[in-house]
Amino acid sequence: MRYLIAVGLLLAAPKGAQAAYCSEPSAPYCAEQYGEFDDGYEFERCKSEMESYRADVESYLDCLREASEQALSEYNDAVESFNRRARGY
């Protein structure tokens, strides 16, 4: 039931609003540092942050795909509407 409500709210959002919720994640700070890890705890913590980052990137890409599909659908609808008007329908 909760899923249906969320989908309904998403579909009720204004055109283009869905893309605004795609937030690009940032790589964890620990992945961009130089040198070896100080100890096993630091390694495991950074590994966990990298796994979370991977999941965030996958979610971001899914969001972008959905937004691009929505934009393409809106474009196709506009073209169909234009063509109907051009044919006098």
N, C-alpha and C positions, 0 to 999 in steps of 0.2 A: 504494500500500500504506500509506503514512504517513497518507493522508487517512482510510482506513478505520479505522485504529487511533484517530485523534483523534475520529472520530465515535463509535466504540465507547466510548471513555472518557467522552465527553460524555453519552451515553445512560445510562451506568452511574452517573453522578453522582446523589446523592440529590435528591429532588424539591425544586424551588426553588433548587437550587445554581447552575443556569445563570444566573439573574438576578443572582447575586452577582458575576459576572464582567463585568457591564456597567459600565464605568467612564467617567463623563462627562468628556470632555476639557475643558481650559481654553483660552480664547483666548490666543494669544501676547501677551506683554507689549508687544511692539512695536506691536501693533494698537490698543492702548488709550492710547498716549501722544498728547500734543497737539503740534501744530506739524508742519512739513514734515520730510521726511527730510533728514539732513545731506548725504548724497551718494548716488550710484548704488549703491555697495556696500551701504549700509544698506537702501536700497529693495529690492534683490534678495534680501538675507538675509531681510527681513521677508516679502516675497512668497513665498519658499520656505517659511517657517514657516506662512504662511496656507494654502498648498497642503497641507502636512502636516496642519494643523488640519482642513481640509475632509475629508480622507481619514479622520481620526480620528472626526469627527462622523458620517460615513457609516457607519463600522464600529459606532459606538455605537448609532445608530438601527437598524441591522440586528440587533444584539444585543437591543435592547429589543423589536423585532418578534418575534424568535424566542422570547424569554422570555414575551411576552404570548400568543403562540400556544400555547406549552407550558402556561401557566396555564389558558387556555381549554379546552384538551384535557383537562387534569386535572379541571377543573370538570365538563365534559360527562361524563367517565367516572364521576365521583362521582354525578351526577344519574341516570345510567343504572343504576348500582348501587343507589341509593336506590329508584328506581322498580321494579326487580326485586324488591327486598325488600318493597316496599309491595304488590306484586301476589302475594306469597307464593312467588316462584320462588327 
